[in-house]
Amino acid sequence: MGEPRRRRRGGVRRYRFAEGPAALTLRIPEVLDSQYGMYVWPCAVVLAQYLWVHRRSLPGKRVLEVGAGVSLPGVLAAKCGAEVTLSDSEELPQCLRNCRRSCLLNRLPHVPVLGLTWGRVSPELLSLAPVDIILGSDVFFDPKDFEDILTTIYFLLEKNPHAQFWTTYQVRSADWSIEALLCKWKLKNIHVPLHSFSADKEHLASSSLPGRHTIEMMIISLAQSDGT
Ligand SMILES: C[S@@+](CC[C@H](N)C(=O)[O-])C[C@H]1O[C@@H](n2cnc3c(N)ncnc32)[C@H](O)[C@@H]1O
């Protein structure tokens, strides 16, 4: 069955990252839609800022973004020289299409876009090429998905023990925690303070999206691995 036709409003927003004489402007298409993956979330600007500050380490790195939506962090990583694969739920074809539009608008026609649903061991997940960095911006937004996300991350880290999961999340409820799940899946996390990468601001990358939201960043890796 085809997708229902709906009138949607949207446009293209610019995000400008700058440091001294270096600058990068990305164009991201956004569609006002009830689906979460059709526009940029505050966490994405913060994760993209982290990548921008660490851009010199990105060339040649194999990067997979999960729950990418319109993929601001993944697109930035690709523009900085990483070999990026973008993914979002295989059940959301419109979102995957918008993700491809982000790549095309930023002259990245060869970035692969895959359907990868958290917690599902699919042929796409099984046949993924090796990765060094997994990105996830605002994927911890519904506690019912937390274990599925960490199952997928654990699967990827087991196959790539040196890899790390770089993730930003928005604090929406003081009750939500992934600590017990990290322990269950033998994963460890390191909290990265926003001020350490100049992201402790209400405005970032010419955007007011971070605003006063409480956003945190962490790096998750196998508890037994040193990660690099
Ligand atoms: C809050 S949005 C964040 C989007 C984007 N990462 C950002 O920060 O702008 C959550 C994203 O997770 C995706 N998602 C939701 N459930 C998913 C699932 N079960 N498997 C994979 N992706 C999923 C959504 O399509 C959406 O793109």
The ligand as an SDF file (V2000), in Angstrom:
LIG
                    3D

 27 29  0  0  0  0  0  0  0  0999 V2000
   13.9480   12.6630   18.0410 C   0  0  0  0  0  0  0  0  0  0  0  0
   14.3030   12.1340   16.4100 S   0  0  0  0  0  0  0  0  0  0  0  0
   16.0200   12.6030   16.2120 C   0  0  0  0  0  0  0  0  0  0  0  0
   16.3900   12.7400   14.7700 C   0  0  0  0  0  0  0  0  0  0  0  0
   17.8290   13.2240   14.5310 C   0  0  0  0  0  0  0  0  0  0  0  0
   18.7930   12.2540   15.0150 N   0  0  0  0  0  0  0  0  0  0  0  0
   18.0630   14.5750   15.1610 C   0  0  0  0  0  0  0  0  0  0  0  0
   18.5810   14.6220   16.2940 O   0  0  0  0  0  0  0  0  0  0  0  0
   17.7320   15.5940   14.5380 O   0  0  0  0  0  0  0  0  0  0  0  0
   14.4490   10.3450   16.6160 C   0  0  0  0  0  0  0  0  0  0  0  0
   14.8640    9.6130   15.3570 C   0  0  0  0  0  0  0  0  0  0  0  0
   14.8670    8.1990   15.6280 O   0  0  0  0  0  0  0  0  0  0  0  0
   14.2360    7.5160   14.5640 C   0  0  0  0  0  0  0  0  0  0  0  0
   13.6530    6.2730   15.0880 N   0  0  0  0  0  0  0  0  0  0  0  0
   12.5430    6.1570   15.8610 C   0  0  0  0  0  0  0  0  0  0  0  0
   12.3160    4.8760   16.1670 N   0  0  0  0  0  0  0  0  0  0  0  0
   13.2970    4.1630   15.5510 C   0  0  0  0  0  0  0  0  0  0  0  0
   13.6030    2.7650   15.4950 C   0  0  0  0  0  0  0  0  0  0  0  0
   12.8400    1.8760   16.1220 N   0  0  0  0  0  0  0  0  0  0  0  0
   14.6830    2.3800   14.7900 N   0  0  0  0  0  0  0  0  0  0  0  0
   15.4600    3.3030   14.1500 C   0  0  0  0  0  0  0  0  0  0  0  0
   15.2300    4.6350   14.1760 N   0  0  0  0  0  0  0  0  0  0  0  0
   14.1550    5.0520   14.8590 C   0  0  0  0  0  0  0  0  0  0  0  0
   13.1930    8.4970   14.0670 C   0  0  0  0  0  0  0  0  0  0  0  0
   12.7710    8.2440   12.7520 O   0  0  0  0  0  0  0  0  0  0  0  0
   13.9400    9.8130   14.1830 C   0  0  0  0  0  0  0  0  0  0  0  0
   14.6960   10.0730   13.0400 O   0  0  0  0  0  0  0  0  0  0  0  0
  1  2  1  0
  2  3  1  0
  2 10  1  0
  3  4  1  0
  4  5  1  0
  5  6  1  0
  5  7  1  0
  7  8  2  0
  7  9  1  0
 10 11  1  0
 11 12  1  0
 11 26  1  0
 12 13  1  0
 13 14  1  0
 13 24  1  0
 14 15  1  0
 14 23  1  0
 15 16  2  0
 16 17  1  0
 17 18  1  0
 17 23  2  0
 18 19  1  0
 18 20  2  0
 20 21  1  0
 21 22  2  0
 22 23  1  0
 24 25  1  0
 24 26  1  0
 26 27  1  0
M  CHG  2   2   1   9  -1
M  END
$$$$
